[in-house]
Amino acid sequence: MKKQVRVLGIDDSPFSFRAERALVVGVVARLPVYIEGIMRTEVAVDGCDANDAVIAMLERSRYTEQLKLIMFDGVAVGGFNVIDIDSIHKAIGVPCATVTREMPDFLKMEDALRAHFPDWRDRLAVIKRNPLFRVGAKNRSLYATAVGIDGDTLDDIIRECTVQGALPEPLRIAHLISGAMVLGESHGRA
């Protein structure tokens, strides 16, 4: 892997299910941890506009052409506004991955989707489309899905940009910034 590749980490802010919109923040880092830029967009809470919002954010960004990977903290933002990494990869041409600390409980997800969304089958199909695999150090491994990048290269990138804990720095910093923008200071596990 080439040194100092640029990675975009995207995470949503804390939100209320009574709110209509949720903030989504992207952090561009040149590996291992040099922050080059911040971007933002908004999505509907539990909506279906996350992919369009992320694509529009990337299309207007000066950093997009330099990105080697777009990483999302989880498979959805703003509740169950599901991220379709296949669609984003196809539209932008940059490899995409979702990263999560724990193995998702697909049965609980299905129950929640079934209870709240008429299009639950479509959302669940996107969530389950790409296989999950482990990445990162054994004592702090993560689960990921990816498109446009092989598992070994994704693992190398995640290891390169993880300083402390399990979460890669672009995602950790996106989490901190999005929390501070909404709550006044960062909160939660980052």
C-alpha positions as CSV (number, residue, x, y, z in Angstrom):
1,M,0.0,0.0,0.0
2,K,1.2,3.4,-0.9
3,K,2.1,5.6,2.1
4,Q,0.0,8.7,3.0
5,V,-3.1,7.7,1.1
6,R,-6.2,9.8,1.8
7,V,-9.2,8.2,3.6
8,L,-12.6,9.7,4.3
9,G,-14.3,8.7,7.6
10,I,-18.0,9.4,7.8
11,D,-20.2,9.3,11.0
12,D,-23.5,10.8,12.0
13,S,-24.2,13.0,15.0
14,P,-26.3,12.2,18.0
15,F,-29.9,12.8,17.1
16,S,-33.4,12.5,18.4
17,F,-36.0,10.3,16.7
18,R,-38.3,13.3,17.1
19,A,-35.9,15.4,14.9
20,E,-36.4,15.5,11.1
21,R,-32.7,15.8,10.2
22,A,-29.4,14.4,11.4
23,L,-25.9,15.8,10.8
24,V,-23.4,13.7,9.0
25,V,-19.7,14.6,9.2
26,G,-16.8,13.5,7.0
27,V,-13.1,13.7,8.0
28,V,-10.4,13.5,5.3
29,A,-7.2,12.1,6.7
30,R,-3.9,11.5,5.0
31,L,-2.6,8.4,6.7
32,P,-1.7,7.8,9.3
33,V,-3.5,10.6,11.0
34,Y,-3.0,14.0,9.3
35,I,-6.4,15.7,9.0
36,E,-6.7,17.5,5.7
37,G,-10.3,18.5,5.6
38,I,-13.8,18.3,7.1
39,M,-17.1,18.1,5.2
40,R,-20.7,17.9,6.3
41,T,-24.2,17.1,5.1
42,E,-27.6,16.3,6.6
43,V,-30.0,13.4,6.2
44,A,-33.5,12.6,7.1
45,V,-33.8,10.7,10.4
46,D,-35.0,7.2,9.4
47,G,-35.2,8.4,5.8
48,C,-33.9,7.1,2.4
49,D,-31.7,10.0,1.4
50,A,-28.3,9.1,2.9
51,N,-26.8,7.8,-0.3
52,D,-27.9,10.9,-2.3
53,A,-26.7,13.2,0.5
54,V,-23.3,11.5,0.7
55,I,-22.9,11.5,-3.1
56,A,-23.8,15.2,-3.3
57,M,-21.3,16.0,-0.5
58,L,-18.5,14.1,-2.3
59,E,-19.4,15.6,-5.7
60,R,-18.9,19.1,-4.4
61,S,-15.7,18.3,-2.5
62,R,-12.2,19.2,-3.7
63,Y,-10.9,16.0,-1.9
64,T,-12.9,13.3,-3.7
65,E,-10.5,12.7,-6.6
66,Q,-7.6,12.0,-4.1
67,L,-9.5,9.6,-1.9
68,K,-8.5,5.9,-1.8
69,L,-11.3,4.8,0.6
70,I,-14.6,6.1,2.1
71,M,-15.3,4.5,5.4
72,F,-18.6,4.6,7.2
73,D,-19.1,4.1,11.0
74,G,-21.9,1.4,10.6
75,V,-24.3,0.6,7.8
76,A,-26.8,3.5,8.5
77,V,-26.9,7.1,9.6
78,G,-29.7,9.0,11.2
79,G,-31.3,5.9,12.6
80,F,-32.1,3.5,9.7
81,N,-31.1,5.7,6.8
82,V,-29.2,2.9,5.2
83,I,-25.9,3.4,3.4
84,D,-25.6,1.6,0.1
85,I,-21.8,1.3,-0.4
86,D,-22.4,-0.3,-3.8
87,S,-24.3,2.7,-5.1
88,I,-21.8,5.2,-3.6
89,H,-18.9,3.3,-5.1
90,K,-20.6,3.2,-8.5
91,A,-21.4,6.9,-8.4
92,I,-18.1,8.2,-7.1
93,G,-15.6,5.5,-8.2
94,V,-13.9,5.3,-4.8
95,P,-13.8,2.1,-2.7
96,C,-16.2,2.1,0.2
97,A,-16.5,0.2,3.5
98,T,-18.6,0.1,6.5
99,V,-17.0,-0.6,9.8
100,T,-18.5,-1.6,13.2
101,R,-17.1,-2.6,16.5
102,E,-19.5,-5.6,17.1
103,M,-21.1,-8.2,14.9
104,P,-24.5,-6.9,14.0
105,D,-27.5,-8.8,15.2
106,F,-29.4,-9.2,12.0
107,L,-32.5,-10.7,13.6
108,K,-32.9,-7.6,15.9
109,M,-32.3,-5.4,12.9
110,E,-35.0,-7.2,10.9
111,D,-37.5,-7.0,13.8
112,A,-36.9,-3.2,14.1
113,L,-37.1,-2.6,10.4
114,R,-40.2,-4.8,10.0
115,A,-41.9,-2.9,12.8
116,H,-41.2,0.6,11.5
117,F,-40.8,0.6,7.7
118,P,-43.0,-0.5,4.9
119,D,-39.8,-0.9,2.8
120,W,-38.0,-3.0,5.4
121,R,-37.1,-5.8,3.0
122,D,-35.3,-3.3,0.7
123,R,-33.4,-1.8,3.6
124,L,-32.4,-5.2,5.0
125,A,-31.3,-6.4,1.6
126,V,-28.9,-3.5,1.3
127,I,-27.6,-4.1,4.9
128,K,-27.0,-7.8,4.2
129,R,-25.8,-7.5,0.6
130,N,-22.0,-7.5,1.3
131,P,-20.4,-10.1,3.6
132,L,-18.9,-9.1,6.9
133,F,-15.3,-9.9,7.7
134,R,-12.9,-9.1,10.5
135,V,-10.3,-6.4,10.2
136,G,-7.8,-4.7,12.6
137,A,-5.7,-6.0,15.4
138,K,-6.9,-9.2,17.1
139,N,-7.3,-7.5,20.5
140,R,-9.3,-4.7,18.9
141,S,-10.8,-6.2,15.8
142,L,-13.7,-4.7,13.9
143,Y,-16.3,-6.0,11.4
144,A,-16.4,-4.6,7.9
145,T,-18.1,-4.8,4.6
146,A,-16.4,-3.4,1.5
147,V,-16.7,-2.8,-2.2
148,G,-14.0,-1.8,-4.6
149,I,-11.2,-2.9,-2.2
150,D,-10.0,-6.3,-1.1
151,G,-10.1,-7.3,2.6
152,D,-6.3,-7.4,3.0
153,T,-5.9,-3.8,1.7
154,L,-8.8,-2.6,3.8
155,D,-7.2,-4.3,6.8
156,D,-3.9,-2.6,6.1
157,I,-5.5,0.8,5.8
158,I,-7.5,0.3,9.1
159,R,-4.3,-0.8,10.9
160,E,-2.4,2.2,9.5
161,C,-4.9,4.8,10.7
162,T,-5.8,3.3,14.1
163,V,-3.8,5.0,16.8
164,Q,-5.5,3.9,20.0
165,G,-8.5,1.7,20.6
166,A,-10.2,0.0,17.7
167,L,-11.7,2.8,15.7
168,P,-9.7,4.3,12.7
169,E,-8.9,7.9,13.3
170,P,-11.0,9.4,10.5
171,L,-14.1,7.7,12.0
172,R,-13.2,8.6,15.5
173,I,-12.6,12.2,14.7
174,A,-15.8,12.4,12.6
175,H,-17.6,11.1,15.7
176,L,-16.1,13.7,18.0
177,I,-16.8,16.6,15.6
178,S,-20.4,15.6,14.8
179,G,-21.1,15.2,18.5
180,A,-19.6,18.6,19.4
181,M,-21.5,20.3,16.5
182,V,-24.8,19.1,17.9
183,L,-24.2,18.9,21.7
184,G,-21.6,21.6,22.2
185,E,-18.9,19.1,23.0
186,S,-18.1,15.5,22.1
187,H,-19.7,12.7,24.0
188,G,-19.8,8.9,23.9
189,R,-17.3,6.3,23.0
190,A,-15.0,7.3,20.2
